[in-house]
Amino acid sequence: MAGAAAAGCGRDQRKRVVVIPKGTSHMFWVTVRAGALAAGKEFGLDVQWNGPNQETEIGRQIQIVDSAISQHVDGIVLAACDRKALVQTVDKAVAAGIPVTIFDSGLDSTNYMSWVATDNVAAGAMGARTLAKLIGGKGKVGVIQHVPGSVSTMDRENGFEEAIAKEFPEIKIVQKLYGMSDRAKAMAASENILTANPDLNGMFASTEPSASGLLLAVKARGLGGKLKVVGFDANDTMIEEVRAGNLHAMVVQDPFKIGYEAVHTIAIKLSGKEAPKRMDLEAVVVSKENLDTPAIQKLLKPDIKA
């Protein structure tokens, strides 16, 4: 019993870090969670995972952050649902002396300790160059965006548009619609673009749910493998669609590393050292040609058991 009491006391003494994602329902976040928990285990932190179910639930995310502040946790790791709406809440956490790391999606503020994310502008440009190569550097393309106000996805969408405008003057983006972080809504948006533009040469989707919905619409119209499609992030279905030739490429982040490094910054701070202010991680393009290489397989199928 004495041993059990000592163990319980040890658990109570561990520093508490709350990781608050934009959502919890997509594979990207499942993998981020695995990375965050792995870092917690390595650095002796009690990592608590709590986020809204959907990435559009801004009010719910604010409530979760406020709760973490009221509990006087030792660190907060946050992927902001909205670049403006979370600023005041983060300011409140910082004022309370809680170190805050922003990951994946940022704020209209630099009042935080660290920033950990993919270089989304560069990743969006990767998507543009990949799609441009697939359609021969000319033609008409459509874009299925994510949600308004999400920094990470807006950055990659802007990166895509800027690269098309600067590097591929013979390619025209004819229509852009939001998928609203929902596969069914992304499918409907894709159908609208395909109906309005029957001579489309290719499409880009900036997130996992947008790409999943886009693929459903493309296949429903019998355009699988014919219309060139580039997505962003990955799930098991998207991987198989790459193998089948319906999804020609995916721009893939390393969500496990994002989660791990975000929690790592808090561990550094709590150990009395200075954490890096900014950490930009690179994305990679996955296609049928490199899908089964060991490096890509490790990226696509990390150990997410927790």
Summary of the structure (lengths in Angstrom):
residues: 306
radius of gyration: 20.3
end to end distance: 27.4
largest distance: 74.5
contacts: 1148
relative contact order: 0.15
helix: 46%
strand: 19%
